[in-house]
Amino acid sequence: MRTPKEELHALIDSLSDSAAADLLPELRLLKLQAEAGAERPQPSGAWPPAWFGSIEGSRPDLSENHEDILQAELGRNSR
């Protein structure tokens, strides 16, 4: 049984030079995307995150008057 990397090598070896040239830009992009994903910090799972609550809300704060807003719109035609 082959590893995925061995299978990939075999597939590439079976390509013609022109097919390999056509595939090369896409493989480079996949490699860059994989590297970028590996560089991202993994989520710690802690909640809330350190930045949570780091800014002041603006006025009017919708979270404070959401019931009034919803009540005013209840039954209103959506058109």
N, C-alpha and C positions, 0 to 999 in steps of 0.2 A: 504494500500500500504506500502510495506517495504522499508526501506532505504537500500542502497547497503551493508552497514556494517551488518545490520540484516540478509539480504539474505546470505551473506558470512558466518555468524555464523551458520545459518540453514544448509547450504551445508556442512560445516565442521562437524556439529553434526551428519549428516546423513552418514558420511564416516565410514568405518570400521577402526579399529586400524592400520591394515597393510597399507591400502590406505592412511591414515593420515601420517603414517611414511614415505611413499614414496613421499608424497607431501611436507613435512616439509622443506627439503633443498631448494626447489624452492621458497617457501613462504619466507624463510629467505633471500634469494637473492633478491627477489622483495622488501622486506622491506628495505634492505641495499641500493638498487638503489633509492628507493623513498626518503630515508633520505639524500643520497648524492645529489640528485637533489634539495632538499629543502635547502641545505646548500650553494648551488651555488648563487653567487650574481645575482640578476635580472638585465637585461640590462636596463640602464638608458634611452636609446633612444637618448642620446646626441651624436652628431657627430662633429668632430672626437673625438675618445676616448682620454683620457689623455696621453696614451703612444704613440700616433700617432706622427711620426716624431722624435722619441727620439733617433734614431741612424743615423749615416752617411751612405750613400750609398757607394757601392764599385765600383771600376773602372774595366772594362768599365760599365757605367751605361746604361743599356738597354733602359731605358725610354728616354734617350737623343738621342740615335741613332737608334731607332726602325724603322724609315723610311728607313734608309740605309740598315738595315738587311732585311726588307721585300722586298725592291727593288732588292737586290742581289739574293733573293730566288725566285722571281716571274718567273714563267715559267719553273723552274727547275724540272726535273723528280724526283718524290718522291722515286725512287728505289735506 
